[in-house]
C-alpha cells in the first residue's frame, strides 16, 4: 500500500474515494526519472487556530527548521524541491516560497518572540500521520529537526487502512499538525453523456445513463461541441471555467473546502477562488493573474509547508 494519502470530495460516492486512493498508490511505483508532470502536493499542514500555530511567525520558524532538501532527496528520492504551493507546469506556478532551511535565523526569531528552548509552550505539539513507511520516516525527520530549536513533537499515528478514522481525526481539530497528500480532482472536467437523450451529466450525478449508453467528455465545451445539452433537471452541469490548479487549491484552502483540515480561512482567498471560477476557460491570462495572486497570498500565510510534489498519472 502506498504512503501517499489523498482525501478528496467526501460528499461524492465512496467508489470515487477508492479510485483516487488507488490512483495515488500507483505513484509510489513510478521512478523519479519518469517524473515530468505533477498535479498534487504532499505537505505538512498546520491547524492555524491551534495554540501558537495561529502565529504566522511560528509557522515560518517551523518552515526554516525543517530540512526539506534532506527529506526530498534521502527519504522521498525526489530531485524536485518544492518552491511553490502550486506544482511546476500547473497554471500559476512560480517561485513563491522564499524561506529556506535556516536554523540560525529560526532560533533568533523564536528568541525575539519571547520563547526559550525550554519554553513549555513549545512542548507536546501533536503531529498526526498515517503508518506508511515513507510517512513514518518523514514524521520522525520533522520531529528531529524541530527538536533542534526546542519544539517537542508527539507523533500520533493512524492506520492507512482505516480511512474513516483518518478523516475523523483530521476533521477533529485536536492536532497541531498533520501530514497529507492531495491531488487535483481528475473527475473535475469529465462529464457523462447519454447517447439516447443527448443530455450530459456530472460524474457524481444520481441519474446517469446505463453503461451501454454512456459517452465521456473531457470538458463542458467538448460535450456541447458534440451536440449534447446539460442536464437541467438533476445535476445542472455548468461551464465554470475551472482550471486544474483551482481543482487542487479550492478543496484545501477555501474556507469551506472539503479537504481544508488546516481550518485556514481568508476572505481574500475565497473571493479570488470564486472570481477564478467565473472566468471563461479561454481567458488564460486572466486565470493566471488570479492564480498567481492566490499562490502569493498562500505562500505568505503558510497554512501548509509543501514537502514534495505528487506525479501526474
Steps between C-alpha positions, in 0.01 A plus 500: 500500500630844414610761750317767304160582643247723335169617639272623226144620474344305784149589383547276195430129484746275684608336176663825390705515820610140443601583142701802610681308774582231243632758254713655771641161594628458146722807532721314745619272223595772253866590485628856537658470157153486347360786707427782258159622612337551837144564612524460876686604812609309808532731796521578869173668591446733794187540706516878468269553798683268740707663775824662384449382139248781454810722484628526143853568630502166682398326177788676323740388773386140458549534123859617553567219747402209275767365267269454201793431268604201709142370512468541124828336403557238769149389590281572198784461244380804306721760337224761478498731800164680545539877471129564447174369644391443139698221327718582198329516159159559659346838421621767743811324628803715570761528776282642776651332807793720595598335829785250521639257756669739744530381860693805617231742384225274634657496848557875497143573393361262761704675768383843379141381548572424866551124481787311662614149407329366813176693458205278590295656220731332250456152643259217420376627164319211334569392142240271340608260224430160346710185543667469159877448508584823319249699704645367823852594392390853408316542830808388696724732295274797574493411870880486508541826307262693723662368818810696400315826571322377811169396344385164637286288268276211602429273204144367470456217251186380322493184291495563126244222464250691720398798283189583702706533819758707312239743368334521841828583672593757235161666539514507879730802531680329792843494340751774438636357175441219252663339197285456190509479122243644263450476125282708270165331450542304173122487453459878518453557129359160400134481406284199413287526189188294425510395134124441491387830650804711395510638857819511705543473877756562774709199603332484842146552369247259651341451160745382237439287189555127490853396410417413138354849453789691656753721327763696692600860427815663632339843533171688495592652165581156359150377587336805342708468183380142462137606505415417862310726740548527880269320741275779632290275724742308722860617527511820290856484357649845438796633309676666793832536322668303777870431457695203629673739739170611652404134538810459714473820704129544570445184711811574706480875557144620441339576838248220451723278288441125524865433594569817699639330811725797579177694574657785305250776420587809299225705337745623236586143397130409493422798279789429265396135462139602435612755242725241338207260465307756297777573249441333163743217432627681189624799706828345610671831581223603739503156661877520540484838679246373752689177568834676543342736753356200686840332494667813636253539788514133596880501494495798734240356741654149501206280603713213363863420422537308170746211542482349151280488194286204394542375145221524247376159385 
